[in-house]
Amino acid sequence: MRRAWLLALVAAPALAAAQTITFDNTFINSTECAGTGDITLNWNVALKGITALPTGASVQVYATNQDPAITAGNDCPVEGTPSGRHVGTVGSPISTSTVSVTGQVFATKEFVTAAQVTCSDNQQIWVCVQAFDAAGATGNKVGSAVGGPLKVKVSKPLTQTGVSAAGGDRSLHVSWTDPNSPPTSKYQIVAASILDPTFVSSMFVQDPRDMVVHRMNVTSTSDNRLGDLVNDVVYALVAYAFDEADNVSDPSMIVTGTPSEVNDFWDAYSAAGGREQGGCSSGPAGALGLLVAAASLIAARSFGRRK
């Protein structure tokens, strides 16, 4: 099921009484609108004058470009009423004897085609389920359910800016700025060694989720640790943003970073020729001496690197 971390249920006060269809996601993005992806529906049909669907009953799913504005138990909307309404079937009739159905999967493109909406922002699609007392859409209408809208959002987020990568032990600490307002809720860091002859093409594939490189999904733009890297190897990095509909931004500008081993206090002290012993190296004075020696060594190393 797509984008489980964006799981959402429909909530529209105007349709509270008839809001008996839920979706695994309430957005349709650019890829799905163009023909890839699916939507999972769950519904609970409100019946008219009966307590259960009879044997041989079925339901048909419809999509429409206008709010059905129906109450529980009424029929699904009719094409062209009111003017400009488009209603189309989604899939074939489904045989069922229960009013509650879960986990019905449909191709996203079917909803777009049935409702005759365009792949552009702010388009909306409502869904209606019509129950019949005989198999197929030929029997008496005995109940219905309605839900929506599904919101079409196809514009990509703005490109991330100001990416930086600070080296750590077998890791890089990556930060950047999100120019989107409000900021997006999901990001992806992608890194590849510049020693990899395929890294350039890998960094700029159409969808970063298809890359076979180091990558990490995060929800913050600040100090994200990308681990499991190799020290002293230069890595090229880019950052992507994903919006609430899972549209992906263009990649940020490439930056580079190099993981490196981090010396701790005892590494520095040992490298300076120190060793653990009694006498003057013990107690507060001895500890102070160790600190001074280590600090002097680290400062000398840092100065040497800047020369």
N, C-alpha and C positions, 0 to 999 in steps of 0.2 A: 504494500500500500504506500502511495507516494507521500512524502513529506509528513511522516508521523509526528514530527516535532512541531508542525503547524496545525495539528488536529483542532477542529472547531466545529461547533454546532450552530445552526442558523437561529437567529433571534430577531424577530420583527414584531413589535407590539401590535401593529395594525392587523396582523394575521395570527394573533396569539391563540384564538380558538381553533384555527384550522392548521396550525403549524405542526404537522404530524409527519413530515419528511425531514430527515437530517442527512448531512453529507460529511464525508471524511475531510473535505476542505471546501471553503466557500469561494475560492478564487480560481480562475482559469487564466493561465499565463500564456505567453506568446507561443511557446512550443506546443502546448496542449491545444490552443486555439487553431494552430496550423494543422493539427492532425495526430499528435502523439500524446499518449497519456490516458488515464481513466479516472472515473469518479465512482465511489462506492455509495450506494443509497440504502437507507434504512427507513421503513415507513410503518405507520399504524393507521389502517383505513377506518374511517368513521362510517358506520353503516346506517342505512335509512330504513327504520322499521323492522329490522331483523337483528338477531343476536349473534349470528355467525354466518360465514360464507358457506353456501351449500356445496356438496360434492360436485366436482366439475367446474367450479368457479375459476375465474382468471382475473388478472389485472393487466392493464396497459399503461405504460409510462409515456407521458407527454411533456414537451417543453414549449414554453411560450415567452414572447418578448415583453409581455405586460403583466403586471400584478393581477393574478386571477381574482383576488378580492372575493373569495367564496367562503361560506361558512361550512363547518364540518358536515359532511353528508351530501353536499350538493355536487352537481356534475362538474367535470373539468370544462374549462372555457372552450368556446367555439371559435374557429378561424374567422377573423374579420369582425368580431363583435367584442368591443367597439372597433371603430375604424382603425386600421393599422395594426391590429393584433395578428400575430403569426403563431400558429399552433401546429406542431408536428409530432409524430410518434417517435419514440426512442426505443429501439429494439422491437422484438416480437412480443405478443401476449404471453404472460407467465402464468401457468397453471398453479393454483394454490388453494388451499382450504383454510388458511389462517389469515387473520386480519393484520398480524404483525409479521413483517418480513425484514431480515437483516442481511447485510453483506451482498447485495446485488450490485455487480460491477458492470459498468457501461463505458464505452469509448467516449471521451470528452467531446470529440468532434461531432458526435451524434446530437448532443444538446445544442451546439452552435448551429448546426445545419437545420435542425427541427425548428428552432426559434427564429431562424433567419437573421441573426445578429452578425455584425462585422467584427473582425479582430482588431478592435480599437478600445482604448480606455473608456471606462464608465458605461459600457454596455452591460445589461443585466438579463438574467435568464431565470424564470420561475419554473418549477417542476410540479406536475400534477399526476397522481396515480388514480386511475378509474377502475373500479371493481365491477365485474359482470357476473351474473349468476350462471353462465354457461361458458364453455371453453371458447376462447377467441373473443373478439370484440363484436359479437353478434347477439349476445343475450341482453337481458334487462340490466340497467345500471342500478347497482344496489349500494354503492358507497364510493367514497373518494378520500384522497389525502392531498395536501398541498404543502410546498416548502420553497424557500428561496428568499432573496435572490442569490444566484451564483453571479459573482462579479468578474467581468473581464478586465484584466490589467496586463497590458503587453509592453508598456514602456520600461526600459531597463533603468536601474539605479545609476546615479552619477558615479564616475570613476573615483576610486580612493586616491588620496594625495599624501605627500609627505611621509612616505614609508621609510623606516629606519630599522636597521638590524644590528644589535649589539651582541658581540660574541660572549658565549659562556662555555663551560666545559661540556663538549659534545652537544651543544645547543646554541640557539640564537634567540634573543629576546626581541620580538618584533612589535613595532608600534606604527600607527599612522593616523590620519585625520579623515573623518567621514564628512563630506560636504553635503550629504543629503539632509533635508529638513522635513520631518524629523529623521534622525539617523535610522538606518536599517537595523534589523534585529539579528542578522546572521552574516558572518564573514568566512572567507576561506583564505588561508595562507598556503602558497605553493612555492616549493623550493627545489632546486636541482643543482647538482654539482656542475661547475663550468667545465670540469674534466669530461663530463658526459657529452659525447658528440651530438646527441639528440636533444640536448636541453633547450636549445632555442625553439625548435618546433614544439617541444613538449609544453613550453611556457605559454604558447599562444594558440592552443587548440580552441575550438569553438566553445566547449564547455569544460571548465576546469575539473569537473568530476570525472572526466574521461582520462585524466593524466595518470601515468604510472610513475609518479615521483613522490617526494615527501610533501604531504599536505595535512592541514589540520583545520577543522571547523571550530570557530570560536564565536563568542557573542560580544566581545569587547574589542576596542581598537588599541588598548593600552597594555604594553608589557606582556605579550603572549609568548610563552616559551615553546619553541619548536625543538623537540629533542630527537634522540637517536641519530645524531649526525656524527661526522668524522672530524676530529680535531685537525686544524691546520689545512683544511680543504676550503676553498672559496666556493660559496653557494650564491646563486642568483635567486632572488625572491620577487614575487609579485603578490598583491592582495586583491581579492575580489569581494564584492558586496552582493547580497541576495535580499530581495525585498519580500514582503509578506506573501506575494504570489509565486515566489521562487524564481523570478526573473533574475538573471545574473548580469552584473556590470561588465564593462570592458576592463581588462587588466590594468592595474596601476603601472607606473613606470618601474622598470627593473632596478633593484638595488642589490648590492652584494654584502655579504657578511661572512666572517670566518670564525668558526668555533675554535676555542683554544683552552688548554688546561689551565685551571685556576689554582695558583699556589696558596695554600693556607699557612697559618702561623708556623707550624712545625716544619713544613717544607722549607720555608724561608730561613728558619733558625738553623736547620741542619745544613742547608746549602752554605750558610755563613761559617761553618766549621764548629758550631755549637754541639754540645752533647750533654746528656743528663748526668749530673754528678752531685756530690754533696758539697759542703763548705759554702763558699760565697755564692754559689748558684742556687742555693735554697733559701726559702723565706721570702719576705716582701722585697728586700733589696735585690735578691737574685732574680725574682720574677720581673722587677723593673728593668734589670739589666737585659734580660731576654727580650723584653718588649722593645727596648731601645735598639738592640742589635738587629732584630727582625725589621723594625721600621726603617733603619738605616739601609739595610739590604734592599728592601722593596723600593725605597726612594731612589737608590743608586741604579737599580734596574730600570725604573721608569725613566730616569734621566737619560740613561743609555739608549733607550728606545727612541727618545725624542731627538736625539742628536742626528 
